[in-house]
Amino acid sequence: MKSSKTMSPNQMRSGSASVTRRLPQIFAGVALAVSCAFAPTGFAADAPVGNAQAAKAKVSMCIGCHGIPGYRSSFPEVYSVPMIAGQNDAYIQSALRAYASGERTHPTMDAIAKSLSDQDIADLAAYYSKLK
C-alpha cells in the first residue's frame, strides 16, 4: 500500500514544499545581497579621510568666491557662485575631482582643482560640509 503524505491547506497555499527545495538558491541570494551591501566599504578604505582642521590653512583659495553670499563672478561670464558651506562631503569631493579631470569646467575652478592633492580635496570637503 502506498503511503501518501498529506499536506495541510496552509502548506498547499504557501508552497512550503517548493520553498524547501529552493533553500540553497535563497541562501545564495541572501549571501549575494549581503556581500553587495558591504562591498563599498572596501573601496572607501583607499580614500583619504578628510581633516577639517587641516583645511583651515587651505580655504583661502575658496573663500574669495564661495564665502561671499550672493557673489557673482564676471569671468568668463557673469556667473552666480554657489555657497558650499554645509554641502555634502561626497558631493564636494566629486565636484573638485570633476574639475581636476576636466569633466566639469570653469577656468578658475579648473586651475584650483588641478593644484589639489587627494588629501587636500578630502580636507576641504570635510571642512565645508561641517559649516552651516
GULO-55318 format. One record per atom (N, C-alpha, C, O): residue in three letters; x, z, y. Coordinates in steps of 0.05 Angstrom, whole numbers, padded with zeros to 5 digits, always signed. Example, Ala and Ser with C-alpha at 12.3 -4.5 7.8 and 13.67 -1.06 7.14 Angstrom:
% GULO-55318
Ala+00264+00156-00114/Ala+00246+00156-00090/Ala+00264+00156-00066/Ala+00285+00169-00066/Ser+00257+00142-00045/Ser+00273+00143-00021/Ser+00258+00157+00001/Ser+00268+00161+00023/
//
This chain:
% GULO-55318
Met+00017+00000-00023/Met+00000+00000+00000/Met+00018+00000+00025/Met+00038+00014+00026/Lys+00010-00016+00044/Lys+00025-00018+00069/Lys+00018+00005+00087/Lys-00005+00011+00092/Ser+00039+00017+00098/Ser+00033+00038+00118/Ser+00034+00025+00145/Ser+00053+00011+00152/Ser+00014+00030+00160/Ser+00013+00018+00187/Ser+00017+00040+00207/Ser+00006+00062+00205/Lys+00033+00033+00226/Lys+00039+00052+00248/Lys+00017+00048+00269/Lys+00012+00026+00278/Thr+00004+00070+00276/Thr-00017+00068+00295/Thr-00006+00076+00323/Thr+00011+00093+00325/Met-00016+00063+00343/Met-00008+00068+00370/Met-00032+00079+00385/Met-00055+00070+00381/Ser-00027+00097+00402/Ser-00049+00107+00419/Ser-00056+00087+00440/Ser-00040+00069+00445/Pro-00079+00088+00452/Pro-00087+00069+00473/Pro-00067+00070+00496/Pro-00062+00049+00509/Asn-00056+00093+00503/Asn-00036+00095+00525/Asn-00011+00079+00518/Asn+00000+00065+00535/Gln-00002+00081+00493/Gln+00022+00066+00485/Gln+00017+00036+00486/Gln+00035+00021+00493/Met-00007+00028+00478/Met-00013+00000+00478/Met-00013-00011+00507/Met-00003-00033+00512/Arg-00025+00004+00525/Arg-00026-00005+00553/Arg+00001-00005+00566/Arg+00007-00023+00581/Ser+00017+00015+00561/Ser+00042+00017+00575/Ser+00064+00000+00563/Ser+00085-00005+00576/Gly+00060-00009+00539/Gly+00081-00026+00527/Gly+00106-00010+00521/Gly+00128-00021+00523/Ser+00103+00015+00513/Ser+00126+00032+00508/Ser+00144+00022+00486/Ser+00168+00027+00485/Ala+00132+00008+00467/Ala+00148-00003+00445/Ala+00167-00024+00455/Ala+00190-00025+00447/Ser+00158-00041+00474/Ser+00176-00061+00485/Ser+00197-00049+00504/Ser+00219-00059+00506/Val+00190-00027+00517/Val+00209-00013+00534/Val+00232-00002+00517/Val+00255-00004+00525/Thr+00226+00009+00494/Thr+00246+00019+00476/Thr+00266-00002+00468/Thr+00290+00002+00467/Arg+00256-00026+00463/Arg+00274-00048+00455/Arg+00290-00058+00478/Arg+00312-00069+00474/Arg+00281-00054+00502/Arg+00295-00063+00526/Arg+00313-00042+00539/Arg+00325-00048+00560/Leu+00315-00019+00527/Leu+00332+00002+00539/Leu+00360-00006+00545/Leu+00370+00000+00567/Pro+00374-00021+00527/Pro+00401-00029+00535/Pro+00402-00046+00560/Pro+00420-00044+00577/Gln+00382-00064+00563/Gln+00381-00081+00587/Gln+00375-00064+00612/Gln+00385-00069+00633/Ile+00357-00044+00609/Ile+00350-00027+00631/Ile+00374-00011+00640/Ile+00380-00008+00664/Phe+00389+00000+00620/Phe+00413+00016+00627/Phe+00434-00002+00640/Phe+00448+00007+00659/Ala+00437-00027+00631/Ala+00456-00045+00643/Ala+00448-00051+00672/Ala+00465-00052+00690/Gly+00422-00054+00677/Gly+00413-00059+00704/Gly+00418-00036+00723/Gly+00426-00039+00746/Val+00413-00012+00712/Val+00418+00012+00728/Val+00448+00015+00734/Val+00455+00022+00756/Ala+00464+00010+00714/Ala+00493+00012+00718/Ala+00503-00008+00739/Ala+00520-00002+00755/Leu+00492-00032+00738/Leu+00499-00052+00758/Leu+00491-00044+00786/Leu+00506-00046+00805/Ala+00467-00033+00789/Ala+00457-00024+00815/Ala+00474-00001+00826/Ala+00481+00000+00849/Val+00482+00017+00808/Val+00498+00040+00817/Val+00526+00030+00825/Val+00537+00039+00846/Ser+00538+00012+00810/Ser+00564+00002+00818/Ser+00563-00014+00844/Ser+00582-00012+00859/Cys+00542-00028+00849/Cys+00539-00042+00875/Cys+00536-00023+00898/Cys+00546-00028+00920/Ala+00522-00001+00893/Ala+00518+00019+00914/Ala+00544+00031+00923/Ala+00547+00039+00946/Phe+00563+00034+00905/Phe+00588+00047+00912/Phe+00611+00027+00918/Phe+00633+00035+00925/Ala+00606+00001+00915/Ala+00627-00019+00920/Ala+00637-00018+00948/Ala+00662-00020+00952/Pro+00621-00016+00969/Pro+00632-00017+00996/Pro+00651+00006+01003/Pro+00668+00003+01020/Thr+00649+00028+00989/Thr+00668+00050+00995/Thr+00696+00043+00988/Thr+00715+00053+01001/Gly+00701+00025+00969/Gly+00728+00017+00963/Gly+00740+00000+00985/Gly+00764+00002+00990/Phe+00724-00017+00998/Phe+00734-00033+01020/Phe+00739-00017+01045/Phe+00758-00023+01060/Ala+00722+00003+01050/Ala+00725+00019+01074/Ala+00751+00035+01074/Ala+00761+00042+01095/Ala+00762+00040+01051/Ala+00787+00056+01049/Ala+00810+00041+01062/Ala+00829+00053+01071/Asp+00809+00014+01063/Asp+00831-00002+01074/Asp+00830-00002+01104/Asp+00851-00007+01117/Ala+00807+00002+01116/Ala+00804+00000+01145/Ala+00815+00026+01158/Ala+00811+00048+01147/Pro+00829+00023+01181/Pro+00839+00047+01194/Pro+00816+00064+01205/Pro+00795+00054+01213/Val+00820+00090+01205/Val+00800+00109+01216/Val+00805+00111+01246/Val+00827+00116+01254/Gly+00784+00108+01261/Gly+00786+00110+01290/Gly+00791+00138+01300/Gly+00780+00157+01289/Asn+00807+00140+01321/Asn+00813+00165+01333/Asn+00805+00163+01363/Asn+00819+00151+01379/Ala+00782+00175+01369/Ala+00772+00173+01397/Ala+00791+00185+01417/Ala+00793+00175+01439/Gln+00805+00206+01409/Gln+00824+00219+01428/Gln+00847+00199+01435/Gln+00855+00198+01458/Ala+00857+00185+01415/Ala+00879+00166+01419/Ala+00870+00143+01437/Ala+00886+00131+01451/Ala+00844+00136+01436/Ala+00834+00114+01452/Ala+00834+00120+01481/Ala+00834+00101+01497/Lys+00835+00145+01489/Lys+00834+00151+01518/Lys+00857+00138+01533/Lys+00855+00132+01557/Ala+00880+00134+01519/Ala+00902+00121+01532/Ala+00900+00091+01532/Ala+00916+00077+01544/Lys+00879+00080+01518/Lys+00876+00051+01515/Lys+00852+00040+01530/Lys+00849+00016+01533/Val+00834+00057+01541/Val+00809+00048+01552/Val+00812+00036+01580/Val+00793+00024+01591/Ser+00835+00038+01592/Ser+00838+00028+01619/Ser+00833-00002+01621/Ser+00824-00012+01641/Met+00838-00017+01599/Met+00832-00045+01599/Met+00802-00051+01596/Met+00794-00074+01600/Cys+00786-00032+01589/Cys+00758-00036+01584/Cys+00741-00026+01608/Cys+00721-00039+01615/Ile+00748-00004+01620/Ile+00731+00009+01639/Ile+00727-00007+01665/Ile+00708-00004+01679/Gly+00746-00025+01670/Gly+00744-00042+01695/Gly+00719-00059+01695/Gly+00709-00066+01716/Cys+00709-00066+01671/Cys+00685-00083+01669/Cys+00662-00068+01655/Cys+00640-00067+01666/His+00668-00056+01632/His+00648-00043+01616/His+00640-00015+01626/His+00621-00004+01616/Gly+00654-00004+01645/Gly+00649+00022+01655/Gly+00633+00023+01681/Gly+00628+00044+01692/Ile+00625-00001+01691/Ile+00611-00002+01716/Ile+00582-00011+01711/Ile+00577-00034+01703/Pro+00562+00007+01714/Pro+00535+00000+01709/Pro+00526-00025+01726/Pro+00531-00026+01750/Gly+00514-00044+01713/Gly+00504-00068+01727/Gly+00526-00088+01735/Gly+00520-00106+01750/Tyr+00550-00084+01726/Tyr+00572-00102+01734/Tyr+00568-00130+01725/Tyr+00559-00135+01702/Arg+00574-00149+01743/Arg+00572-00177+01736/Arg+00599-00190+01742/Arg+00610-00187+01763/Ser+00609-00203+01722/Ser+00635-00217+01724/Ser+00630-00244+01736/Ser+00609-00256+01732/Ser+00650-00255+01750/Ser+00646-00282+01761/Ser+00666-00301+01749/Ser+00671-00322+01761/Phe+00678-00294+01727/Phe+00697-00312+01714/Phe+00690-00315+01685/Phe+00688-00294+01671/Pro+00687-00338+01674/Pro+00688-00364+01686/Pro+00662-00372+01700/Pro+00661-00392+01714/Glu+00641-00356+01696/Glu+00616-00359+01710/Glu+00604-00332+01714/Glu+00615-00312+01704/Val+00582-00330+01728/Val+00570-00303+01732/Val+00559-00294+01705/Val+00543-00308+01692/Tyr+00568-00271+01697/Tyr+00562-00261+01670/Tyr+00557-00231+01672/Tyr+00573-00216+01684/Ser+00535-00222+01661/Ser+00528-00193+01661/Ser+00545-00180+01639/Ser+00542-00188+01615/Val+00561-00161+01646/Val+00578-00148+01627/Val+00562-00125+01613/Val+00551-00108+01627/Pro+00562-00126+01587/Pro+00546-00105+01573/Pro+00560-00077+01574/Pro+00584-00075+01574/Met+00544-00057+01576/Met+00554-00030+01574/Met+00558-00024+01544/Met+00541-00030+01528/Ile+00582-00014+01537/Ile+00587-00010+01509/Ile+00587+00020+01501/Ile+00591+00026+01477/Ala+00584+00037+01520/Ala+00582+00066+01514/Ala+00558+00071+01496/Ala+00535+00063+01503/Gly+00562+00084+01474/Gly+00541+00091+01455/Gly+00534+00068+01436/Gly+00517+00071+01419/Gln+00548+00046+01438/Gln+00544+00024+01420/Gln+00554+00032+01392/Gln+00572+00049+01390/Asn+00543+00020+01371/Asn+00551+00026+01344/Asn+00580+00019+01339/Asn+00590-00002+01346/Asp+00594+00038+01326/Asp+00623+00035+01320/Asp+00629+00008+01305/Asp+00647-00006+01313/Ala+00614+00003+01284/Ala+00618-00022+01268/Ala+00614-00047+01285/Ala+00628-00066+01282/Tyr+00594-00046+01303/Tyr+00589-00069+01320/Tyr+00612-00074+01339/Tyr+00621-00097+01343/Ile+00622-00053+01351/Ile+00645-00056+01370/Ile+00669-00068+01355/Ile+00682-00086+01365/Gln+00675-00057+01332/Gln+00697-00068+01316/Gln+00693-00097+01309/Gln+00711-00113+01311/Ser+00669-00103+01301/Ser+00663-00131+01293/Ser+00665-00150+01317/Ser+00676-00172+01314/Ala+00656-00141+01340/Ala+00657-00158+01364/Ala+00686-00162+01372/Ala+00694-00185+01379/Leu+00702-00141+01372/Leu+00730-00144+01380/Leu+00745-00162+01361/Leu+00762-00178+01369/Arg+00740-00160+01335/Arg+00753-00177+01316/Arg+00744-00206+01319/Arg+00760-00225+01315/Ala+00719-00210+01326/Ala+00709-00237+01330/Ala+00722-00250+01355/Ala+00728-00274+01354/Tyr+00726-00234+01376/Tyr+00741-00245+01399/Tyr+00770-00251+01392/Tyr+00780-00272+01400/Ala+00782-00234+01377/Ala+00810-00238+01369/Ala+00814-00262+01352/Ala+00835-00276+01354/Ser+00794-00268+01335/Ser+00797-00291+01317/Ser+00788-00317+01329/Ser+00793-00339+01319/Gly+00774-00315+01352/Gly+00763-00339+01365/Gly+00735-00346+01357/Gly+00724-00366+01366/Glu+00723-00330+01340/Glu+00695-00334+01331/Glu+00676-00330+01355/Glu+00657-00345+01358/Arg+00682-00311+01372/Arg+00668-00307+01398/Arg+00689-00313+01419/Arg+00713-00309+01415/Thr+00679-00323+01442/Thr+00698-00329+01463/Thr+00689-00320+01490/Thr+00665-00323+01498/His+00707-00310+01505/His+00705-00304+01533/His+00735-00300+01542/His+00749-00285+01529/Pro+00744-00314+01562/Pro+00772-00314+01569/Pro+00784-00286+01571/Pro+00806-00281+01560/Thr+00771-00268+01584/Thr+00782-00241+01587/Thr+00782-00226+01560/Thr+00802-00214+01553/Met+00760-00227+01546/Met+00758-00213+01521/Met+00776-00225+01500/Met+00788-00210+01484/Asp+00780-00251+01500/Asp+00798-00263+01480/Asp+00826-00252+01484/Asp+00839-00244+01464/Ala+00836-00251+01508/Ala+00863-00241+01514/Ala+00866-00212+01506/Ala+00886-00204+01494/Ile+00846-00196+01514/Ile+00848-00167+01508/Ile+00847-00162+01478/Ile+00863-00147+01467/Ala+00828-00175+01464/Ala+00824-00170+01436/Ala+00848-00179+01419/Ala+00856-00166+01400/Lys+00861-00201+01428/Lys+00884-00210+01413/Lys+00908-00192+01416/Lys+00927-00192+01400/Ser+00908-00175+01437/Ser+00930-00156+01441/Ser+00926-00130+01426/Ser+00945-00114+01426/Leu+00903-00126+01414/Leu+00897-00101+01400/Leu+00905-00102+01370/Leu+00901-00122+01357/Ser+00915-00080+01361/Ser+00921-00076+01332/Ser+00894-00067+01319/Ser+00875-00060+01332/Asp+00894-00068+01293/Asp+00870-00058+01278/Asp+00865-00028+01285/Asp+00842-00020+01287/Gln+00887-00013+01288/Gln+00884+00016+01295/Gln+00872+00018+01324/Gln+00855+00035+01328/Asp+00881+00001+01342/Asp+00871+00002+01370/Asp+00841-00004+01369/Asp+00825+00010+01383/Ile+00833-00024+01354/Ile+00804-00031+01352/Ile+00788-00008+01341/Ile+00767-00001+01351/Ala+00798+00005+01319/Ala+00784+00028+01308/Ala+00782+00051+01327/Ala+00761+00064+01329/Asp+00804+00056+01342/Asp+00804+00078+01362/Asp+00784+00073+01384/Asp+00769+00090+01392/Leu+00785+00048+01395/Leu+00766+00042+01417/Leu+00737+00043+01408/Leu+00720+00053+01423/Ala+00732+00034+01384/Ala+00704+00035+01374/Ala+00695+00064+01370/Ala+00672+00070+01376/Ala+00713+00080+01360/Ala+00707+00109+01356/Ala+00701+00122+01383/Ala+00682+00137+01386/Tyr+00717+00116+01403/Tyr+00714+00127+01430/Tyr+00687+00119+01442/Tyr+00671+00136+01450/Tyr+00683+00093+01444/Tyr+00658+00083+01457/Tyr+00633+00090+01442/Tyr+00612+00093+01455/Ser+00634+00091+01416/Ser+00610+00097+01401/Ser+00601+00126+01405/Ser+00577+00133+01401/Lys+00619+00144+01414/Lys+00612+00172+01418/Lys+00603+00177+01447/Lys+00593+00199+01452/Leu+00606+00158+01465/Leu+00597+00162+01492/Leu+00567+00157+01495/Leu+00554+00143+01478/Lys+00556+00169+01515/Lys+00527+00166+01520/Lys+00523+00149+01545/Lys+00500+00144+01553/
//
